[in-house]
Amino acid sequence: MAGIFDSLRRVAIFLAFIMVLSIGTLYIFDLFVALPINLPMFIAQSFRIIIILAFWLTAIMILRRVKPLLTPRIGLQAATILAFALIGIAVLVMTFGVLNTLGVSPQALLTSAGIISLTSGLVISTFVGGILSGALVFTTYQFKVGDTVIVNNIPGKVIEMTALVMRIRTDVGQITIPNSAIASGTIIITAVHKYEGELTERRLHYVVGDRVITSYMNEQGIVKELTPLHTVIQLDSGKEITFLNNSILSGAVPIAKITQSSTKTKEETA
């Protein structure tokens, strides 16, 4: 995020420099060119408009190169929106400068500026809100590209994270989720961490090699394999049956461990 704000600061300084330079050039033109030789108003206005257009069209051409520079830092979508907003501001300032040169009243300019500022403020506030939501997701949730996650019970893998959205590839396709939806809790993303084998051994009442009986087929068998997700049982009939561990823990598939009674053990020993 520090790189993003540093880039925005440089762009703001560039725009301020262009504005100061254009105003200074107009002042020098009026003071040392237009007044001494008493240029006609039409010609003076034409030169002022040419100066304004020259500076701000140059600024717009340079701002068009901001998008490729910001894309690696904030993503293509955010860079496109930001570049468009900056170019819009440059065009707005250039238009106001030309209209003021042509003699449009300041009141009309201020009224138009107020309406445009209100509209731009709503757009920019939405954009900034998305940026802040992205910062919250980066710092609080601490997801990273390559993480295996579950999005509302849909498993997937994070393939891209930008300042505005997170993209997750699932078995059925790619999901693009706004960071604002994650920050507000509208969409719940659960990071799947590396499985610890001891956890299953504590929660399940059997281990590999134990003899069990399942009510699913009313058969006995030996636990052949135990993974974080499923249990494989080799039945006495020769078949193998696989159960999801969550179905066992929830009681949907009862599996009982068979243990030898101590009485029978003593009789066999005798």
C-alpha positions as CSV (number, residue, x, y, z in Angstrom):
1,M,0.0,0.0,0.0
2,A,2.9,2.4,0.6
3,G,3.9,2.1,-3.1
4,I,0.3,3.0,-4.1
5,F,0.3,6.2,-2.0
6,D,3.7,7.1,-3.2
7,S,2.6,6.8,-6.8
8,L,-0.5,8.9,-6.1
9,R,1.6,11.6,-4.4
10,R,3.9,11.8,-7.4
11,V,0.9,12.1,-9.8
12,A,-0.6,14.9,-7.6
13,I,2.7,16.8,-7.6
14,F,2.9,16.5,-11.3
15,L,-0.6,17.9,-11.8
16,A,0.1,20.7,-9.4
17,F,3.4,21.5,-11.3
18,I,1.5,21.6,-14.7
19,M,-1.1,23.9,-13.3
20,V,1.5,26.3,-11.8
21,L,3.5,26.2,-15.0
22,S,0.5,26.9,-17.2
23,I,-0.7,29.8,-15.0
24,G,2.9,31.2,-14.9
25,T,3.2,31.0,-18.7
26,L,-0.1,32.8,-19.1
27,Y,1.0,35.5,-16.7
28,I,4.3,36.0,-18.5
29,F,2.5,36.1,-21.9
30,D,0.0,38.8,-20.7
31,L,2.7,40.9,-19.0
32,F,5.5,40.8,-21.5
33,V,3.8,40.0,-24.8
34,A,0.1,40.9,-25.0
35,L,0.3,44.3,-23.1
36,P,3.5,45.7,-24.6
37,I,2.5,45.2,-28.2
38,N,-1.2,45.8,-27.5
39,L,-2.5,42.5,-29.2
40,P,-6.1,42.5,-30.2
41,M,-8.3,40.6,-27.8
42,F,-9.2,37.8,-30.3
43,I,-5.5,37.1,-31.0
44,A,-4.6,37.3,-27.3
45,Q,-7.4,34.9,-26.4
46,S,-6.3,32.5,-29.1
47,F,-2.7,32.5,-27.8
48,R,-3.9,31.9,-24.2
49,I,-6.1,28.9,-25.4
50,I,-3.2,27.5,-27.3
51,I,-1.0,27.7,-24.2
52,I,-3.6,26.1,-22.0
53,L,-4.2,23.3,-24.5
54,A,-0.5,22.7,-25.0
55,F,0.2,22.2,-21.3
56,W,-2.8,20.1,-20.5
57,L,-2.8,17.9,-23.6
58,T,0.8,17.1,-22.7
59,A,-0.3,16.3,-19.1
60,I,-3.0,14.0,-20.5
61,M,-0.6,12.2,-22.7
62,I,1.7,11.6,-19.7
63,L,-1.2,10.5,-17.5
64,R,-2.1,7.9,-20.0
65,R,1.2,6.2,-19.1
66,V,0.2,6.0,-15.4
67,K,-2.0,2.9,-16.0
68,P,0.9,0.5,-17.0
69,L,3.0,1.8,-14.0
70,L,0.2,1.3,-11.5
71,T,-1.2,-2.1,-12.8
72,P,1.5,-4.3,-11.1
73,R,0.8,-2.5,-7.8
74,I,-3.0,-2.2,-7.6
75,G,-4.2,-4.4,-10.4
76,L,-5.6,-3.6,-13.9
77,Q,-9.1,-2.6,-12.8
78,A,-8.0,-0.2,-10.1
79,A,-5.3,1.3,-12.4
80,T,-7.8,1.8,-15.2
81,I,-10.2,3.6,-12.9
82,L,-7.5,5.8,-11.4
83,A,-6.0,6.7,-14.7
84,F,-9.5,7.6,-16.0
85,A,-10.2,9.8,-13.0
86,L,-6.8,11.6,-13.3
87,I,-7.4,12.2,-17.0
88,G,-10.9,13.4,-16.2
89,I,-9.5,15.9,-13.7
90,A,-7.0,17.2,-16.3
91,V,-9.7,17.6,-19.0
92,L,-11.9,19.4,-16.4
93,V,-9.2,21.9,-15.5
94,M,-8.3,22.5,-19.2
95,T,-12.0,23.1,-20.0
96,F,-12.4,25.6,-17.2
97,G,-9.3,27.4,-18.3
98,V,-10.5,27.7,-21.9
99,L,-14.0,28.8,-20.8
100,N,-12.5,31.4,-18.5
101,T,-10.3,32.7,-21.3
102,L,-13.4,33.0,-23.5
103,G,-15.1,35.2,-20.9
104,V,-17.5,32.8,-19.3
105,S,-18.6,34.2,-15.9
106,P,-16.9,32.8,-12.8
107,Q,-20.4,32.2,-11.3
108,A,-21.3,29.8,-14.1
109,L,-18.0,28.0,-13.8
110,L,-18.4,27.6,-10.0
111,T,-22.0,26.3,-10.5
112,S,-20.8,23.8,-13.0
113,A,-17.8,22.9,-10.8
114,G,-20.1,22.3,-7.9
115,I,-22.3,19.9,-9.8
116,I,-19.3,18.1,-11.3
117,S,-17.5,18.0,-8.0
118,L,-20.5,16.4,-6.3
119,T,-20.7,13.7,-9.0
120,S,-17.0,13.2,-9.0
121,G,-17.0,13.1,-5.2
122,L,-19.5,10.2,-5.2
123,V,-17.4,8.3,-7.7
124,I,-14.1,8.9,-6.0
125,S,-15.6,8.1,-2.5
126,T,-16.7,4.7,-3.9
127,F,-13.3,4.2,-5.4
128,V,-11.5,5.2,-2.2
129,G,-13.8,3.0,-0.1
130,G,-12.8,0.1,-2.3
131,I,-9.2,0.9,-1.8
132,L,-9.6,1.1,2.0
133,S,-11.6,-2.2,2.0
134,G,-8.6,-3.8,0.1
135,A,-6.2,-2.5,2.7
136,L,-8.4,-4.0,5.4
137,V,-8.5,-7.4,3.7
138,F,-4.7,-7.3,3.1
139,T,-3.9,-6.4,6.8
140,T,-6.6,-8.2,8.7
141,Y,-7.5,-11.4,6.8
142,Q,-3.9,-11.9,5.5
143,F,-4.8,-13.9,2.5
144,K,-2.2,-14.3,-0.2
145,V,-2.0,-15.6,-3.8
146,G,-1.9,-19.4,-3.8
147,D,-3.9,-19.9,-0.6
148,T,-6.6,-22.6,-0.7
149,V,-9.8,-21.1,0.6
150,I,-13.5,-21.9,0.9
151,V,-15.9,-19.2,-0.4
152,N,-19.4,-19.7,1.1
153,N,-18.7,-23.5,1.1
154,I,-17.2,-23.5,-2.4
155,P,-13.5,-24.6,-2.4
156,G,-11.0,-22.7,-4.5
157,K,-7.6,-21.1,-4.7
158,V,-6.7,-17.4,-4.7
159,I,-5.1,-16.5,-8.0
160,E,-5.1,-12.6,-7.8
161,M,-5.5,-9.9,-5.2
162,T,-5.8,-6.2,-6.1
163,A,-6.8,-3.1,-4.2
164,L,-10.4,-3.6,-5.3
165,V,-11.1,-7.3,-5.9
166,M,-10.0,-10.8,-5.1
167,R,-10.1,-13.5,-7.8
168,I,-10.5,-17.1,-6.8
169,R,-10.4,-20.1,-9.2
170,T,-12.9,-22.9,-8.3
171,D,-13.9,-26.1,-10.0
172,V,-16.8,-24.4,-11.8
173,G,-14.9,-21.3,-12.9
174,Q,-13.3,-18.1,-11.6
175,I,-15.0,-15.9,-9.0
176,T,-14.3,-12.2,-8.7
177,I,-15.2,-10.8,-5.3
178,P,-15.1,-7.1,-4.3
179,N,-12.9,-6.5,-1.2
180,S,-15.8,-4.4,0.2
181,A,-18.0,-7.5,0.3
182,I,-15.3,-9.4,2.2
183,A,-14.7,-6.6,4.6
184,S,-18.4,-6.2,5.3
185,G,-18.9,-9.9,5.9
186,T,-21.3,-10.3,3.0
187,I,-19.1,-13.0,1.6
188,I,-17.2,-15.3,4.0
189,I,-13.8,-16.6,3.0
190,T,-12.2,-19.3,5.1
191,A,-8.5,-20.1,4.6
192,V,-7.7,-23.8,4.6
193,H,-4.5,-24.4,6.5
194,K,-2.2,-27.4,6.4
195,Y,-3.9,-30.3,8.2
196,E,-2.5,-31.6,11.5
197,G,-2.9,-35.4,11.7
198,E,-3.2,-35.4,15.5
199,L,-6.3,-33.3,15.3
200,T,-8.3,-36.0,13.5
201,E,-7.0,-38.7,15.9
202,R,-8.3,-36.6,18.8
203,R,-11.7,-36.0,17.2
204,L,-12.3,-39.4,15.7
205,H,-12.6,-42.4,18.1
206,Y,-10.6,-44.7,15.9
207,V,-7.2,-44.9,14.1
208,V,-5.8,-46.9,11.2
209,G,-5.9,-50.6,12.0
210,D,-8.9,-50.5,14.3
211,R,-11.8,-52.8,13.7
212,V,-15.1,-51.0,13.3
213,I,-18.7,-51.5,12.4
214,T,-20.8,-49.2,10.3
215,S,-24.5,-49.0,10.2
216,Y,-24.4,-47.8,6.6
217,M,-23.9,-51.4,5.3
218,N,-24.2,-53.2,8.7
219,E,-20.8,-54.7,8.1
220,Q,-17.5,-54.9,10.0
221,G,-14.1,-54.0,8.7
222,I,-10.7,-52.5,9.3
223,V,-9.8,-48.8,9.1
224,K,-7.5,-48.9,6.1
225,E,-6.8,-45.2,5.6
226,L,-7.4,-42.0,7.5
227,T,-7.0,-38.5,5.9
228,P,-8.1,-35.0,6.9
229,L,-11.2,-35.4,4.7
230,H,-12.2,-39.0,4.6
231,T,-12.0,-42.5,6.2
232,V,-11.5,-45.7,4.1
233,I,-12.7,-49.0,5.7
234,Q,-11.8,-52.4,4.3
235,L,-15.0,-54.5,4.9
236,D,-14.9,-58.2,5.6
237,S,-16.9,-58.8,2.4
238,G,-13.9,-57.5,0.4
239,K,-15.3,-54.2,-0.5
240,E,-13.8,-50.8,0.4
241,I,-16.1,-48.0,1.6
242,T,-15.1,-44.3,2.0
243,F,-16.8,-41.9,4.3
244,L,-16.3,-38.1,4.7
245,N,-15.1,-37.3,8.2
246,N,-17.6,-34.5,8.7
247,S,-20.4,-37.0,8.1
248,I,-19.0,-39.2,10.8
249,L,-18.4,-36.4,13.2
250,S,-22.0,-35.1,12.6
251,G,-23.5,-38.5,13.3
252,A,-24.9,-38.8,9.8
253,V,-22.9,-42.1,9.3
254,P,-22.5,-43.9,12.7
255,I,-19.2,-45.8,12.9
256,A,-18.5,-47.8,16.1
257,K,-15.1,-49.1,17.2
258,I,-15.1,-52.7,18.1
259,T,-13.1,-53.5,21.3
260,Q,-12.5,-56.9,22.9
261,S,-14.1,-57.1,26.4
262,S,-11.8,-57.7,29.3
263,T,-13.9,-60.8,30.5
264,K,-13.4,-62.5,27.2
265,T,-9.8,-61.7,27.2
266,K,-9.3,-63.3,30.6
267,E,-11.3,-66.5,29.5
268,E,-9.1,-66.8,26.4
269,T,-6.0,-66.4,28.5
270,A,-7.1,-69.1,30.9
